[in-house]
Amino acid sequence: MSFDPTPRLDGKLAVIAGGLGAIGYATAQRLAALGASCVLLHRERAGTSPQARLAELPAAAGQRHAALAADIVDTPSLQKAAAGVAQDFGRCDILVNSAGHTRPVPPGDLDGLTDELIDDIVRANFRGVFATIRAFAPLLKASGDGLVVNISSIAGFTGVGSNLAYVAAKAGLDVVGDALARALAPAVRVVSVSPGAVESGFVPGRGDDFKAKMAQTTPLGRIGRPDDVAATVEALATTLRFVTGTRIVVDGGRHL
C-alpha cells in the first residue's frame, strides 16, 4: 500500500462526528475544499439547521454532502448512521471524532465531581468515541486507506483540564487510539490530535477573560482556533500519510 502524499481528496468520503461543532465544521470545510464528500453526524437540537450548514460547504461536481442525526452515546443510532452511509455513499475513508462535552470542576473539588458527572463525561468523551469507531470500522477497513482522527486534548497528558474525568477520558482515548492503530493497520490509520484551549463554546462559562489569560501564558501568544485543528486533520489526510498510532499537539506551546 502506498502512503504517499496526495494533494486532493476527490472521491473520498469523510464522516465527522460532532460535525456541526466548531472544530468539526471547520474540518468539514477544509476536507470539502479538497474534493471530499462530507457526512456531518449531529445530535438533533431545536434551533439547529444542518441543511443550512451543508449548503455552506464547498461542493464541486461529484461531491455531495449530508447530515445525519446520531448520538455518540447511543450505539443503535451510530449503527443506523453507519448503515445509512453504506447505503447512500458505499464507503467511508475518513472518520473524525470531534463530538463530546464537558463541564468545569476544579481539581480540588472532589465532591463536585460526582459519580453521575464522571459517568457522563467518560461516556461522551471515551465510550462514545470508541463506539463511533466500532460502528464505522467495517467501512474504514473496506476502504483499504482509512483514517481515524480523534480530537483529543492536551489534558490527556498534562493532567490539567476542565475536570479530572475529562482528563481521564482523553488519556484513555489516546492510549486506546494507539492500540487501535496497531490492530487496524495497515488498512486504517488512527491518530490523536490534541489541542489546548480553543476559541469555541465547548467549555461552558469560559469567556473573553479566560481567553485573554490563556493567550498571555501561551508561548505563541494566542489560544487555538478551530481551523488550527482542522488544518492538522487535513494534513493527516493529505501529506502526513505515513503517520499512525501517535499524538499531534496543536496548542501553540501551551503544554510547555
N, C-alpha and C positions, 0 to 999 in steps of 0.2 A: 504494500500500500504506500502511496506517495503522500507525504505530509508537506509538500512544497507550498510556499505561499501562493495565494491567489488574490487578484485584485477585485474580484466580483463574487457575488453570491447568487447569481441568476439561477433559477430553478430550485433553490433551496427553500425549505420551509422552517421557519422559526416559531416555536411556541414559547410565549413569555407569560409565566405565572406572575400575577400582580401587574399585568400589562397596562393598567390604567394609572398606576402609581408613577411617581416622579422618575425613578430610575428605570422602571420597566418601560415606560412610554418613550423616554429618551433613547433607550436601547432599540426599541422598535423603529424609531425614526432613522437611526443610523443603519440598521440592517436593511430596512426597506430601501434606503437611498442607494444601496449596493445591489439591489435586484431581488432580495429575498421577499417571499411572501410571509406575512406575519399573522399569527393567531394569538389574540390577547385573551388570556384567561382572567376572569374578574369575578368578584362577588357582586351579586345583584344588590344595588342600593338605590333608594329613592333619590331622584335628582341627578343621577348619573346618565350620561348619554354616550354609550360605547360607539354607536354608529357615527356620531359627530366626530369622535376622536379618530375613528378609522378613516373618515373622509380626509383628514389632515395628513395622513401618511403618504409619502411618495409612492406613486404607482405607475409603472410603465407597462407596455404590452407584455402579457404573460404573467403579470403579478396580480394577485387578489388577496385581500386581507379579510380577516373575520374576527369576531369577538364571541367568546363562549363563556357562559356563566359556569363557574366551578369554584368550589371552596376547598382549599388545600387540606382542611381538617376533616373533610367529608370524602372518604375514599370512593364511594359509589359515584359521586359527582365527577371525580377525576377520571374514573374508568369510563364514564359516559362521554366526557370530553375527548379522551384518547380515541374512543371508538368513532366519535364524530370527525376527528381529524383524519383518521384512517379512511373513513368513507368518503369524505369530501376532498381530501388532498392526496391520500395514498402514501404519505411519507411524513417523517419528522427528522430533520437533520440537526437542529439546534434547539436545546431546551434551556431557557434562562429562568432561574428560580429567584424572583425578586419579591415574592409575596411574604407577608409576615406582619407582626405588630409587636409593640412593647409598651411599657409604662414606667416612668421614672420612680425608682425606690432607692434611697441612699443605701450604700452597702452596710452601714452600721445599723440600719433599721431592720433588725431581724424579724420583728413582729409584723412589719409592713409587708414583708414578702411571705404572704400566706400560702398555704398548700394549694388553694384554688388558683392563685395567681401563678405559682410555679408551674402547675399543670397546664394552664392556659398558654403561658409563654413557650414552654417546651413543645407543646402540641403544635403551635403555629410556626415556630422557627426551626424546629428539628424534625419532628414526626411528619409534619405536613410536607416539608421539602423532600424527605425520603419517599413519602407516598406518591408525590408527583413524579419523581424519577422512576419509581416502580411501575406506575401506570404507563409511562411513555417509553420505557426501556425496550419493549419489542420493536417499536417503530425506529428507535435510535439505532438498535443493532442491525435492523434490516437495511438502514441507510448505508452501513459499512463505513461511514465517515461522520459519525455522530459527535456532537459536542454538548456537554452539560456544563453550564456555568452557574455556580451557586453564589448568590450575592451574600457574602458573609459580613464580617466586621472585624476591625482590629480589637474589639472587645474579646474576641475569641482567644487572643494570645497575650493581651496586656492585662486582662482581668479587670479592666475599667470600662464600664458601660452603663446603660440605663438602669439595669438591675442585675443581680447575681444570677438569676435564672436565665436571662438573656445571654450573659457571658458564657454560662454552661452550654446553652443550646448552640451557640456559634462555635465554641470549641469542639463540641461533639460533631457538628456538621463538617468542620474542616477535616477531622480525623476520619470520619466515615467517607468523606469525599475522596480521600487518599486511597482508602480500601476499595472503593468502587472503581477508581481509576485503574487499579490493578485487576480487579475482577472483570471489568468490561472491555479491557484492551484486547486487541488493537482497534476494534470496531468503533468504540466510543471513548472519547477523552473526557475527563472530569477535572475541573479547575475551580478553586475558590477565588473570588475577588473580594478583597477586604477593604472597604472604605473606612475613613474616620467619620467625623461629623460631616453631614451633607445638608445643603440647603433644601429642605423639604419639610413637610409636616409629619414625618414618620414618628418622631418622638413628641407626644403631646406636651404643651407647656413650654417649649423652648422657643423663645422669641429673639428679637434683634440683639438684646443684651447678651444672651448666651452666644450667639453667632460672633459678636464682636470680641468677646472674651476668648473664644476658641481660636479666632483668627490671630489674635495677638500672641498666642502661645504655640502657633503652628509655624515651623521653620519657613515654609513657602508663603506665609503671610495672609492666607485666607483659608476658609473651610472649603470642603469639596462641593462640587456642583454635580447634579445628576449626569450631565454629559461627560464629566471626567470618568465616571464609572462605565457609562455606555461606550465610551471610546476604547476602554480596556476590553470589553466584551467583543467589540468589533475587531480589535487586534487579534484576539484569540481565534476568531472565526476566519481571519484572512491571512495575517502574517505570522503570528505566533502559533503555528500549527504543529510544531514538534514539542508541544508543552502539554503535560498532563500530570495529575497527581501532585499538585503544588498549590501554593497560595500566592497571589499577586496583590501587594499592598498599594492602595491608591488613596493616600491620606495627606499628601503634602509634607510628609515627615512628622505628622502628629504623634506617632508612636515613639519617637526618639526621646 
